[in-house]
Amino acid sequence: MKKNLKTPTNIVGKRRHGFRKKMSSRGGRRVLKRRRQKGRKKISG
């Protein structure tokens, strides 16, 4: 039986929305900065 293509996996989620991905671009660093300023407990996925 084929796998369900919509089932999210942790590794793919981390690659797309993780901390290191965000730190790799200027826009991502801005996102983290804003989330820190807002006082978020979690700053990245």
mmCIF entry with sequence, helices, sheets and N, C-alpha, C, O atoms, coordinates in Angstrom:
data_MODEL
# 
_entry.id   MODEL 
# 
_entity.id                         1 
_entity.type                       polymer 
_entity.pdbx_number_of_molecules   1 
# 
_entity_poly.entity_id                      1 
_entity_poly.type                           'polypeptide(L)' 
_entity_poly.nstd_linkage                   no 
_entity_poly.nstd_monomer                   no 
_entity_poly.pdbx_seq_one_letter_code       MKKNLKTPTNIVGKRRHGFRKKMSSRGGRRVLKRRRQKGRKKISG 
_entity_poly.pdbx_seq_one_letter_code_can   MKKNLKTPTNIVGKRRHGFRKKMSSRGGRRVLKRRRQKGRKKISG 
_entity_poly.pdbx_strand_id                 A 
# 
loop_
_entity_poly_seq.entity_id 
_entity_poly_seq.num 
_entity_poly_seq.mon_id 
_entity_poly_seq.hetero 
1 1  MET n 
1 2  LYS n 
1 3  LYS n 
1 4  ASN n 
1 5  LEU n 
1 6  LYS n 
1 7  THR n 
1 8  PRO n 
1 9  THR n 
1 10 ASN n 
1 11 ILE n 
1 12 VAL n 
1 13 GLY n 
1 14 LYS n 
1 15 ARG n 
1 16 ARG n 
1 17 HIS n 
1 18 GLY n 
1 19 PHE n 
1 20 ARG n 
1 21 LYS n 
1 22 LYS n 
1 23 MET n 
1 24 SER n 
1 25 SER n 
1 26 ARG n 
1 27 GLY n 
1 28 GLY n 
1 29 ARG n 
1 30 ARG n 
1 31 VAL n 
1 32 LEU n 
1 33 LYS n 
1 34 ARG n 
1 35 ARG n 
1 36 ARG n 
1 37 GLN n 
1 38 LYS n 
1 39 GLY n 
1 40 ARG n 
1 41 LYS n 
1 42 LYS n 
1 43 ILE n 
1 44 SER n 
1 45 GLY n 
# 
_struct_asym.id          A 
_struct_asym.entity_id   1 
# 
loop_
_struct_conf.conf_type_id 
_struct_conf.id 
_struct_conf.pdbx_PDB_helix_id 
_struct_conf.beg_label_comp_id 
_struct_conf.beg_label_asym_id 
_struct_conf.beg_label_seq_id 
_struct_conf.pdbx_beg_PDB_ins_code 
_struct_conf.end_label_comp_id 
_struct_conf.end_label_asym_id 
_struct_conf.end_label_seq_id 
_struct_conf.pdbx_end_PDB_ins_code 
_struct_conf.beg_auth_comp_id 
_struct_conf.beg_auth_asym_id 
_struct_conf.beg_auth_seq_id 
_struct_conf.end_auth_comp_id 
_struct_conf.end_auth_asym_id 
_struct_conf.end_auth_seq_id 
_struct_conf.pdbx_PDB_helix_class 
_struct_conf.details 
_struct_conf.pdbx_PDB_helix_length 
HELX_P HELX_P1 AA1 ASN A 10 ? HIS A 17 ? ASN A 10 HIS A 17 1 ? 8  
HELX_P HELX_P2 AA2 PHE A 19 ? MET A 23 ? PHE A 19 MET A 23 1 ? 5  
HELX_P HELX_P3 AA3 ARG A 26 ? LYS A 38 ? ARG A 26 LYS A 38 1 ? 13 
# 
_struct_conf_type.id          HELX_P 
_struct_conf_type.criteria    ? 
_struct_conf_type.reference   ? 
# 
loop_
_atom_site.group_PDB 
_atom_site.id 
_atom_site.type_symbol 
_atom_site.label_atom_id 
_atom_site.label_alt_id 
_atom_site.label_comp_id 
_atom_site.label_asym_id 
_atom_site.label_entity_id 
_atom_site.label_seq_id 
_atom_site.pdbx_PDB_ins_code 
_atom_site.Cartn_x 
_atom_site.Cartn_y 
_atom_site.Cartn_z 
_atom_site.occupancy 
_atom_site.B_iso_or_equiv 
_atom_site.pdbx_formal_charge 
_atom_site.auth_seq_id 
_atom_site.auth_comp_id 
_atom_site.auth_asym_id 
_atom_site.auth_atom_id 
_atom_site.pdbx_PDB_model_num 
ATOM 1   N N  . MET A 1 1  ? 0.830  -1.189 0.000  1.00 0.00 ? 1  MET A N  1 
ATOM 2   C CA . MET A 1 1  ? 0.000  0.000  0.000  1.00 0.00 ? 1  MET A CA 1 
ATOM 3   C C  . MET A 1 1  ? 0.877  1.255  0.000  1.00 0.00 ? 1  MET A C  1 
ATOM 4   O O  . MET A 1 1  ? 1.920  1.299  0.651  1.00 0.00 ? 1  MET A O  1 
ATOM 5   N N  . LYS A 1 2  ? 0.434  2.269  -0.740 1.00 0.00 ? 2  LYS A N  1 
ATOM 6   C CA . LYS A 1 2  ? 1.221  3.499  -0.810 1.00 0.00 ? 2  LYS A CA 1 
ATOM 7   C C  . LYS A 1 2  ? 1.107  4.307  0.481  1.00 0.00 ? 2  LYS A C  1 
ATOM 8   O O  . LYS A 1 2  ? 0.090  4.259  1.174  1.00 0.00 ? 2  LYS A O  1 
ATOM 9   N N  . LYS A 1 3  ? 2.168  5.046  0.786  1.00 0.00 ? 3  LYS A N  1 
ATOM 10  C CA . LYS A 1 3  ? 2.137  5.926  1.941  1.00 0.00 ? 3  LYS A CA 1 
ATOM 11  C C  . LYS A 1 3  ? 1.244  7.127  1.642  1.00 0.00 ? 3  LYS A C  1 
ATOM 12  O O  . LYS A 1 3  ? 1.118  7.563  0.498  1.00 0.00 ? 3  LYS A O  1 
ATOM 13  N N  . ASN A 1 4  ? 0.631  7.646  2.696  1.00 0.00 ? 4  ASN A N  1 
ATOM 14  C CA . ASN A 1 4  ? -0.165 8.853  2.544  1.00 0.00 ? 4  ASN A CA 1 
ATOM 15  C C  . ASN A 1 4  ? 0.779  10.043 2.369  1.00 0.00 ? 4  ASN A C  1 
ATOM 16  O O  . ASN A 1 4  ? 1.585  10.335 3.252  1.00 0.00 ? 4  ASN A O  1 
ATOM 17  N N  . LEU A 1 5  ? 0.679  10.722 1.237  1.00 0.00 ? 5  LEU A N  1 
ATOM 18  C CA . LEU A 1 5  ? 1.637  11.777 0.917  1.00 0.00 ? 5  LEU A CA 1 
ATOM 19  C C  . LEU A 1 5  ? 1.498  13.002 1.813  1.00 0.00 ? 5  LEU A C  1 
ATOM 20  O O  . LEU A 1 5  ? 2.433  13.794 1.935  1.00 0.00 ? 5  LEU A O  1 
ATOM 21  N N  . LYS A 1 6  ? 0.349  13.158 2.433  1.00 0.00 ? 6  LYS A N  1 
ATOM 22  C CA . LYS A 1 6  ? 0.116  14.345 3.262  1.00 0.00 ? 6  LYS A CA 1 
ATOM 23  C C  . LYS A 1 6  ? 0.572  14.173 4.705  1.00 0.00 ? 6  LYS A C  1 
ATOM 24  O O  . LYS A 1 6  ? 0.530  15.132 5.476  1.00 0.00 ? 6  LYS A O  1 
ATOM 25  N N  . THR A 1 7  ? 1.003  12.988 5.084  1.00 0.00 ? 7  THR A N  1 
ATOM 26  C CA . THR A 1 7  ? 1.412  12.769 6.472  1.00 0.00 ? 7  THR A CA 1 
ATOM 27  C C  . THR A 1 7  ? 2.717  13.516 6.753  1.00 0.00 ? 7  THR A C  1 
ATOM 28  O O  . THR A 1 7  ? 3.739  13.218 6.135  1.00 0.00 ? 7  THR A O  1 
ATOM 29  N N  . PRO A 1 8  ? 2.697  14.484 7.679  1.00 0.00 ? 8  PRO A N  1 
ATOM 30  C CA . PRO A 1 8  ? 3.917  15.241 7.947  1.00 0.00 ? 8  PRO A CA 1 
ATOM 31  C C  . PRO A 1 8  ? 4.949  14.409 8.713  1.00 0.00 ? 8  PRO A C  1 
ATOM 32  O O  . PRO A 1 8  ? 4.592  13.564 9.534  1.00 0.00 ? 8  PRO A O  1 
ATOM 33  N N  . THR A 1 9  ? 6.211  14.654 8.437  1.00 0.00 ? 9  THR A N  1 
ATOM 34  C CA . THR A 1 9  ? 7.269  13.975 9.183  1.00 0.00 ? 9  THR A CA 1 
ATOM 35  C C  . THR A 1 9  ? 8.090  15.030 9.912  1.00 0.00 ? 9  THR A C  1 
ATOM 36  O O  . THR A 1 9  ? 8.223  16.165 9.454  1.00 0.00 ? 9  THR A O  1 
ATOM 37  N N  . ASN A 1 10 ? 8.631  14.634 11.047 1.00 0.00 ? 10 ASN A N  1 
ATOM 38  C CA . ASN A 1 10 ? 9.391  15.581 11.867 1.00 0.00 ? 10 ASN A CA 1 
ATOM 39  C C  . ASN A 1 10 ? 10.604 16.120 11.135 1.00 0.00 ? 10 ASN A C  1 
ATOM 40  O O  . ASN A 1 10 ? 10.906 17.310 11.223 1.00 0.00 ? 10 ASN A O  1 
ATOM 41  N N  . ILE A 1 11 ? 11.308 15.247 10.404 1.00 0.00 ? 11 ILE A N  1 
ATOM 42  C CA . ILE A 1 11 ? 12.549 15.690 9.764  1.00 0.00 ? 11 ILE A CA 1 
ATOM 43  C C  . ILE A 1 11 ? 12.272 16.709 8.665  1.00 0.00 ? 11 ILE A C  1 
ATOM 44  O O  . ILE A 1 11 ? 13.016 17.679 8.520  1.00 0.00 ? 11 ILE A O  1 
ATOM 45  N N  . VAL A 1 12 ? 11.213 16.502 7.892  1.00 0.00 ? 12 VAL A N  1 
ATOM 46  C CA . VAL A 1 12 ? 10.865 17.446 6.829  1.00 0.00 ? 12 VAL A CA 1 
ATOM 47  C C  . VAL A 1 12 ? 10.411 18.770 7.433  1.00 0.00 ? 12 VAL A C  1 
ATOM 48  O O  . VAL A 1 12 ? 10.772 19.840 6.943  1.00 0.00 ? 12 VAL A O  1 
ATOM 49  N N  . GLY A 1 13 ? 9.618  18.692 8.495  1.00 0.00 ? 13 GLY A N  1 
ATOM 50  C CA . GLY A 1 13 ? 9.150  19.909 9.170  1.00 0.00 ? 13 GLY A CA 1 
ATOM 51  C C  . GLY A 1 13 ? 10.306 20.722 9.704  1.00 0.00 ? 13 GLY A C  1 
ATOM 52  O O  . GLY A 1 13 ? 10.307 21.950 9.614  1.00 0.00 ? 13 GLY A O  1 
ATOM 53  N N  . LYS A 1 14 ? 11.297 20.034 10.264 1.00 0.00 ? 14 LYS A N  1 
ATOM 54  C CA . LYS A 1 14 ? 12.451 20.747 10.822 1.00 0.00 ? 14 LYS A CA 1 
ATOM 55  C C  . LYS A 1 14 ? 13.298 21.354 9.721  1.00 0.00 ? 14 LYS A C  1 
ATOM 56  O O  . LYS A 1 14 ? 13.844 22.446 9.882  1.00 0.00 ? 14 LYS A O  1 
ATOM 57  N N  . ARG A 1 15 ? 13.410 20.654 8.607  1.00 0.00 ? 15 ARG A N  1 
ATOM 58  C CA . ARG A 1 15 ? 14.193 21.190 7.498  1.00 0.00 ? 15 ARG A CA 1 
ATOM 59  C C  . ARG A 1 15 ? 13.549 22.436 6.915  1.00 0.00 ? 15 ARG A C  1 
ATOM 60  O O  . ARG A 1 15 ? 14.240 23.361 6.488  1.00 0.00 ? 15 ARG A O  1 
ATOM 61  N N  . ARG A 1 16 ? 12.233 22.455 6.898  1.00 0.00 ? 16 ARG A N  1 
ATOM 62  C CA . ARG A 1 16 ? 11.528 23.584 6.276  1.00 0.00 ? 16 ARG A CA 1 
ATOM 63  C C  . ARG A 1 16 ? 11.304 24.744 7.224  1.00 0.00 ? 16 ARG A C  1 
ATOM 64  O O  . ARG A 1 16 ? 11.387 25.903 6.820  1.00 0.00 ? 16 ARG A O  1 
ATOM 65  N N  . HIS A 1 17 ? 11.018 24.438 8.495  1.00 0.00 ? 17 HIS A N  1 
ATOM 66  C CA . HIS A 1 17 ? 10.615 25.497 9.418  1.00 0.00 ? 17 HIS A CA 1 
ATOM 67  C C  . HIS A 1 17 ? 11.493 25.571 10.657 1.00 0.00 ? 17 HIS A C  1 
ATOM 68  O O  . HIS A 1 17 ? 11.159 26.270 11.614 1.00 0.00 ? 17 HIS A O  1 
ATOM 69  N N  . GLY A 1 18 ? 12.608 24.860 10.648 1.00 0.00 ? 18 GLY A N  1 
ATOM 70  C CA . GLY A 1 18 ? 13.425 24.775 11.851 1.00 0.00 ? 18 GLY A CA 1 
ATOM 71  C C  . GLY A 1 18 ? 14.299 25.996 12.090 1.00 0.00 ? 18 GLY A C  1 
ATOM 72  O O  . GLY A 1 18 ? 14.373 26.905 11.263 1.00 0.00 ? 18 GLY A O  1 
ATOM 73  N N  . PHE A 1 19 ? 14.952 25.992 13.230 1.00 0.00 ? 19 PHE A N  1 
ATOM 74  C CA . PHE A 1 19 ? 15.788 27.112 13.654 1.00 0.00 ? 19 PHE A CA 1 
ATOM 75  C C  . PHE A 1 19 ? 16.937 27.356 12.687 1.00 0.00 ? 19 PHE A C  1 
ATOM 76  O O  . PHE A 1 19 ? 17.209 28.498 12.317 1.00 0.00 ? 19 PHE A O  1 
ATOM 77  N N  . ARG A 1 20 ? 17.608 26.296 12.280 1.00 0.00 ? 20 ARG A N  1 
ATOM 78  C CA . ARG A 1 20 ? 18.775 26.474 11.412 1.00 0.00 ? 20 ARG A CA 1 
ATOM 79  C C  . ARG A 1 20 ? 18.387 27.012 10.043 1.00 0.00 ? 20 ARG A C  1 
ATOM 80  O O  . ARG A 1 20 ? 19.124 27.796 9.446  1.00 0.00 ? 20 ARG A O  1 
ATOM 81  N N  . LYS A 1 21 ? 17.246 26.597 9.556  1.00 0.00 ? 21 LYS A N  1 
ATOM 82  C CA . LYS A 1 21 ? 16.752 27.108 8.278  1.00 0.00 ? 21 LYS A CA 1 
ATOM 83  C C  . LYS A 1 21 ? 16.468 28.608 8.387  1.00 0.00 ? 21 LYS A C  1 
ATOM 84  O O  . LYS A 1 21 ? 16.779 29.381 7.481  1.00 0.00 ? 21 LYS A O  1 
ATOM 85  N N  . LYS A 1 22 ? 15.873 28.999 9.508  1.00 0.00 ? 22 LYS A N  1 
ATOM 86  C CA . LYS A 1 22 ? 15.552 30.408 9.701  1.00 0.00 ? 22 LYS A CA 1 
ATOM 87  C C  . LYS A 1 22 ? 16.824 31.255 9.853  1.00 0.00 ? 22 LYS A C  1 
ATOM 88  O O  . LYS A 1 22 ? 16.891 32.385 9.370  1.00 0.00 ? 22 LYS A O  1 
ATOM 89  N N  . MET A 1 23 ? 17.811 30.697 10.520 1.00 0.00 ? 23 MET A N  1 
ATOM 90  C CA . MET A 1 23 ? 19.055 31.437 10.726 1.00 0.00 ? 23 MET A CA 1 
ATOM 91  C C  . MET A 1 23 ? 19.841 31.599 9.426  1.00 0.00 ? 23 MET A C  1 
ATOM 92  O O  . MET A 1 23 ? 20.734 32.443 9.344  1.00 0.00 ? 23 MET A O  1 
ATOM 93  N N  . SER A 1 24 ? 19.515 30.800 8.412  1.00 0.00 ? 24 SER A N  1 
ATOM 94  C CA . SER A 1 24 ? 20.305 30.821 7.183  1.00 0.00 ? 24 SER A CA 1 
ATOM 95  C C  . SER A 1 24 ? 19.931 31.970 6.256  1.00 0.00 ? 24 SER A C  1 
ATOM 96  O O  . SER A 1 24 ? 20.657 32.249 5.302  1.00 0.00 ? 24 SER A O  1 
ATOM 97  N N  . SER A 1 25 ? 18.810 32.641 6.519  1.00 0.00 ? 25 SER A N  1 
ATOM 98  C CA . SER A 1 25 ? 18.434 33.754 5.645  1.00 0.00 ? 25 SER A CA 1 
ATOM 99  C C  . SER A 1 25 ? 18.173 35.010 6.474  1.00 0.00 ? 25 SER A C  1 
ATOM 100 O O  . SER A 1 25 ? 17.872 34.949 7.666  1.00 0.00 ? 25 SER A O  1 
ATOM 101 N N  . ARG A 1 26 ? 18.300 36.143 5.799  1.00 0.00 ? 26 ARG A N  1 
ATOM 102 C CA . ARG A 1 26 ? 18.124 37.418 6.484  1.00 0.00 ? 26 ARG A CA 1 
ATOM 103 C C  . ARG A 1 26 ? 16.683 37.560 6.989  1.00 0.00 ? 26 ARG A C  1 
ATOM 104 O O  . ARG A 1 26 ? 16.445 37.992 8.118  1.00 0.00 ? 26 ARG A O  1 
ATOM 105 N N  . GLY A 1 27 ? 15.744 37.194 6.142  1.00 0.00 ? 27 GLY A N  1 
ATOM 106 C CA . GLY A 1 27 ? 14.334 37.275 6.529  1.00 0.00 ? 27 GLY A CA 1 
ATOM 107 C C  . GLY A 1 27 ? 14.009 36.376 7.705  1.00 0.00 ? 27 GLY A C  1 
ATOM 108 O O  . GLY A 1 27 ? 13.238 36.748 8.590  1.00 0.00 ? 27 GLY A O  1 
ATOM 109 N N  . GLY A 1 28 ? 14.603 35.188 7.711  1.00 0.00 ? 28 GLY A N  1 
ATOM 110 C CA . GLY A 1 28 ? 14.373 34.246 8.805  1.00 0.00 ? 28 GLY A CA 1 
ATOM 111 C C  . GLY A 1 28 ? 14.897 34.780 10.121 1.00 0.00 ? 28 GLY A C  1 
ATOM 112 O O  . GLY A 1 28 ? 14.271 34.606 11.166 1.00 0.00 ? 28 GLY A O  1 
ATOM 113 N N  . ARG A 1 29 ? 16.060 35.437 10.066 1.00 0.00 ? 29 ARG A N  1 
ATOM 114 C CA . ARG A 1 29 ? 16.613 36.025 11.290 1.00 0.00 ? 29 ARG A CA 1 
ATOM 115 C C  . ARG A 1 29 ? 15.705 37.139 11.804 1.00 0.00 ? 29 ARG A C  1 
ATOM 116 O O  . ARG A 1 29 ? 15.563 37.325 13.012 1.00 0.00 ? 29 ARG A O  1 
ATOM 117 N N  . ARG A 1 30 ? 15.095 37.874 10.885 1.00 0.00 ? 30 ARG A N  1 
ATOM 118 C CA . ARG A 1 30 ? 14.141 38.919 11.283 1.00 0.00 ? 30 ARG A CA 1 
ATOM 119 C C  . ARG A 1 30 ? 12.929 38.321 11.979 1.00 0.00 ? 30 ARG A C  1 
ATOM 120 O O  . ARG A 1 30 ? 12.434 38.857 12.970 1.00 0.00 ? 30 ARG A O  1 
ATOM 121 N N  . VAL A 1 31 ? 12.459 37.196 11.439 1.00 0.00 ? 31 VAL A N  1 
ATOM 122 C CA . VAL A 1 31 ? 11.313 36.505 12.039 1.00 0.00 ? 31 VAL A CA 1 
ATOM 123 C C  . VAL A 1 31 ? 11.639 36.123 13.480 1.00 0.00 ? 31 VAL A C  1 
ATOM 124 O O  . VAL A 1 31 ? 10.847 36.362 14.392 1.00 0.00 ? 31 VAL A O  1 
ATOM 125 N N  . LEU A 1 32 ? 12.821 35.523 13.675 1.00 0.00 ? 32 LEU A N  1 
ATOM 126 C CA . LEU A 1 32 ? 13.217 35.092 15.019 1.00 0.00 ? 32 LEU A CA 1 
ATOM 127 C C  . LEU A 1 32 ? 13.323 36.288 15.955 1.00 0.00 ? 32 LEU A C  1 
ATOM 128 O O  . LEU A 1 32 ? 12.922 36.213 17.116 1.00 0.00 ? 32 LEU A O  1 
ATOM 129 N N  . LYS A 1 33 ? 13.861 37.382 15.451 1.00 0.00 ? 33 LYS A N  1 
ATOM 130 C CA . LYS A 1 33 ? 14.016 38.595 16.257 1.00 0.00 ? 33 LYS A CA 1 
ATOM 131 C C  . LYS A 1 33 ? 12.657 39.107 16.728 1.00 0.00 ? 33 LYS A C  1 
ATOM 132 O O  . LYS A 1 33 ? 12.475 39.451 17.895 1.00 0.00 ? 33 LYS A O  1 
ATOM 133 N N  . ARG A 1 34 ? 11.698 39.149 15.782 1.00 0.00 ? 34 ARG A N  1 
ATOM 134 C CA . ARG A 1 34 ? 10.353 39.622 16.132 1.00 0.00 ? 34 ARG A CA 1 
ATOM 135 C C  . ARG A 1 34 ? 9.691  38.705 17.144 1.00 0.00 ? 34 ARG A C  1 
ATOM 136 O O  . ARG A 1 34 ? 9.021  39.167 18.068 1.00 0.00 ? 34 ARG A O  1 
ATOM 137 N N  . ARG A 1 35 ? 9.881  37.399 16.967 1.00 0.00 ? 35 ARG A N  1 
ATOM 138 C CA . ARG A 1 35 ? 9.250  36.459 17.890 1.00 0.00 ? 35 ARG A CA 1 
ATOM 139 C C  . ARG A 1 35 ? 9.872  36.548 19.280 1.00 0.00 ? 35 ARG A C  1 
ATOM 140 O O  . ARG A 1 35 ? 9.180  36.390 20.286 1.00 0.00 ? 35 ARG A O  1 
ATOM 141 N N  . ARG A 1 36 ? 11.181 36.801 19.333 1.00 0.00 ? 36 ARG A N  1 
ATOM 142 C CA . ARG A 1 36 ? 11.825 36.994 20.635 1.00 0.00 ? 36 ARG A CA 1 
ATOM 143 C C  . ARG A 1 36 ? 11.292 38.253 21.305 1.00 0.00 ? 36 ARG A C  1 
ATOM 144 O O  . ARG A 1 36 ? 11.013 38.255 22.504 1.00 0.00 ? 36 ARG A O  1 
ATOM 145 N N  . GLN A 1 37 ? 11.151 39.323 20.527 1.00 0.00 ? 37 GLN A N  1 
ATOM 146 C CA . GLN A 1 37 ? 10.664 40.585 21.080 1.00 0.00 ? 37 GLN A CA 1 
ATOM 147 C C  . GLN A 1 37 ? 9.251  40.427 21.636 1.00 0.00 ? 37 GLN A C  1 
ATOM 148 O O  . GLN A 1 37 ? 8.899  41.024 22.653 1.00 0.00 ? 37 GLN A O  1 
ATOM 149 N N  . LYS A 1 38 ? 8.461  39.625 20.960 1.00 0.00 ? 38 LYS A N  1 
ATOM 150 C CA . LYS A 1 38 ? 7.083  39.406 21.383 1.00 0.00 ? 38 LYS A CA 1 
ATOM 151 C C  . LYS A 1 38 ? 7.025  38.546 22.642 1.00 0.00 ? 38 LYS A C  1 
ATOM 152 O O  . LYS A 1 38 ? 6.037  38.564 23.375 1.00 0.00 ? 38 LYS A O  1 
ATOM 153 N N  . GLY A 1 39 ? 8.105  37.790 22.884 1.00 0.00 ? 39 GLY A N  1 
ATOM 154 C CA . GLY A 1 39 ? 8.173  36.964 24.086 1.00 0.00 ? 39 GLY A CA 1 
ATOM 155 C C  . GLY A 1 39 ? 7.634  35.558 23.888 1.00 0.00 ? 39 GLY A C  1 
ATOM 156 O O  . GLY A 1 39 ? 7.097  34.950 24.814 1.00 0.00 ? 39 GLY A O  1 
ATOM 157 N N  . ARG A 1 40 ? 7.783  35.047 22.673 1.00 0.00 ? 40 ARG A N  1 
ATOM 158 C CA . ARG A 1 40 ? 7.298  33.695 22.376 1.00 0.00 ? 40 ARG A CA 1 
ATOM 159 C C  . ARG A 1 40 ? 8.115  32.655 23.126 1.00 0.00 ? 40 ARG A C  1 
ATOM 160 O O  . ARG A 1 40 ? 9.329  32.794 23.278 1.00 0.00 ? 40 ARG A O  1 
ATOM 161 N N  . LYS A 1 41 ? 7.436  31.610 23.593 1.00 0.00 ? 41 LYS A N  1 
ATOM 162 C CA . LYS A 1 41 ? 8.155  30.508 24.239 1.00 0.00 ? 41 LYS A CA 1 
ATOM 163 C C  . LYS A 1 41 ? 8.917  29.718 23.186 1.00 0.00 ? 41 LYS A C  1 
ATOM 164 O O  . LYS A 1 41 ? 10.079 29.360 23.378 1.00 0.00 ? 41 LYS A O  1 
ATOM 165 N N  . LYS A 1 42 ? 8.235  29.447 22.054 1.00 0.00 ? 42 LYS A N  1 
ATOM 166 C CA . LYS A 1 42 ? 8.871  28.730 20.941 1.00 0.00 ? 42 LYS A CA 1 
ATOM 167 C C  . LYS A 1 42 ? 9.125  29.735 19.822 1.00 0.00 ? 42 LYS A C  1 
ATOM 168 O O  . LYS A 1 42 ? 8.195  30.386 19.347 1.00 0.00 ? 42 LYS A O  1 
ATOM 169 N N  . ILE A 1 43 ? 10.388 29.862 19.401 1.00 0.00 ? 43 ILE A N  1 
ATOM 170 C CA . ILE A 1 43 ? 10.661 30.822 18.336 1.00 0.00 ? 43 ILE A CA 1 
ATOM 171 C C  . ILE A 1 43 ? 10.732 30.192 16.965 1.00 0.00 ? 43 ILE A C  1 
ATOM 172 O O  . ILE A 1 43 ? 10.710 30.903 15.960 1.00 0.00 ? 43 ILE A O  1 
ATOM 173 N N  . SER A 1 44 ? 10.817 28.853 16.896 1.00 0.00 ? 44 SER A N  1 
ATOM 174 C CA . SER A 1 44 ? 10.813 28.199 15.595 1.00 0.00 ? 44 SER A CA 1 
ATOM 175 C C  . SER A 1 44 ? 10.225 26.799 15.717 1.00 0.00 ? 44 SER A C  1 
ATOM 176 O O  . SER A 1 44 ? 10.161 26.212 16.797 1.00 0.00 ? 44 SER A O  1 
ATOM 177 N N  . GLY A 1 45 ? 9.791  26.280 14.546 1.00 0.00 ? 45 GLY A N  1 
ATOM 178 C CA . GLY A 1 45 ? 9.081  25.003 14.512 1.00 0.00 ? 45 GLY A CA 1 
ATOM 179 C C  . GLY A 1 45 ? 9.883  23.828 14.764 1.00 0.00 ? 45 GLY A C  1 
ATOM 180 O O  . GLY A 1 45 ? 9.362  22.712 14.754 1.00 0.00 ? 45 GLY A O  1 
# 
